[in-house]
Amino acid sequence: MLSQNIDYFKSKPAELPKTTILLDNGYHPEKITQALEEIYPQIMAKIQFELSAKPSKAEKLAKGQSGFVPVAARWVIERSNAWVERCKSLVKNFDRTLARSNAKLKLCFIRLMLKRLATA
């Protein structure tokens, strides 16, 4: 995904704050950094990776929790995915091009924002 959108990072002014990319604990930031620097060596001046916090067993016990404990940052993504599933054109129809799918996804979120603004 980052390599497909590398033009955005190349055109992003260096004086702007770094873009933070939140990663799950299954990813290895060092390997991603190495691969991205092969494509665009100056990219790490414009982005930074952050691993999402994962509660340890001791932290779970201290709070009286066990098993699966939701991570706050992960729920942002899960909630967004649930909202997208409400857009029937995205769920039922599959487009042949990535650009068309991307446009439908943006329309879905625009619709969501307008709905929320209308009720506010």
N, C-alpha and C positions, 0 to 999 in steps of 0.2 A: 504494500500500500504506500509506504513512504517513497519507494523508488519510482512509483508511477506519478507521484505528486512532487517530485524533486524540484520542478520549476518554481513552485510556490516558495520553497525555502531559498532557492537561488535569488529570487527577486525580493525577498524579505530584507528590509534594511537591518544592518547589524546593530543599530542603536536601540531597536525595539527590544523589549524583554524576551527572554528565551521562551519558546513554546515548551510546556511541560507535557510529556507523554506518560500517562499512567500505565504501568505494566502489571500483569498478574505475576505471581511468584513462579509460574512455570516458564517464564521468559528469562533469557540471560542478556542483560544490557550490554555486556562487553562484546558478545558476538554480534549483536545488532549494530553496535557502534562501529565495529571493524568492517562489517559489510557496507554500511552507509558511507564510511570514509573512503572506500574504494570507488564509490559512485561520485561523491562530492566531498572532497577533503575538508572544506570549511563548515560542514553542516553542524558539527558539535558546538560551534560558536552561536548557533541559532536555536538549538533544541537541547533539552535535557530529559533524561529518563528518571522516573520515580517508581519504585516498587510499591504496590499497595500493601498496607500494613496487614499482617496476618497475626491474629491473637495466638499467643503460645498456650500450651496446656495449663501453665501456672496462672496465666491471666484469666483463662476460662474458669478454673477452679475458684479463683478469688471472687469472681462475679457469680458463682453458683451455676455456671452454664456447662453443658457438655455436648458433644457431638458437633453438628454443623452450627456455626455462628456466622451470621451474615456480616460481610465486610462492607462498611458504608460506601466506599468508593465503587465497589463492584455493582452496587444496586443502581447507580446512575446509569450504567450501561444496560442492565437488565430491564430497568424501567423504560428506557428509550426503545429497546427491542419490543417490549409489550405494546407501546404506543404505535409502533410501526405495523405490528400485526393487525391493528384495527383498520388499517387502510386496505380495503378489499382488493383494490387494483394491484397492490404489491404482493398480496398473498396468493391470489388466484392466477394472475397472469405473469408470464415470464417473458422478458424482453430479450431481443437478440443482441443489443448493444449495451455496453456498460454506460455510455452517456445517457441513453434513454432511461435506464434503471436509476441512475444517479438523479436525473431530473424528477422522476416520480418520487424518489425518496425526499428530495427537497420540497416538493409540493405537499407531501404528507406532513412534514414538520411545519410548513407555512400554514396549512389548514389548522393544525393543532394550536399554533400561536394565535391565530385569528380567533379561534373559538374561545380561547382563554381571555383574550382581550375584550371580546364581546360580552363576556359574563362579568367582567371586572367593573 
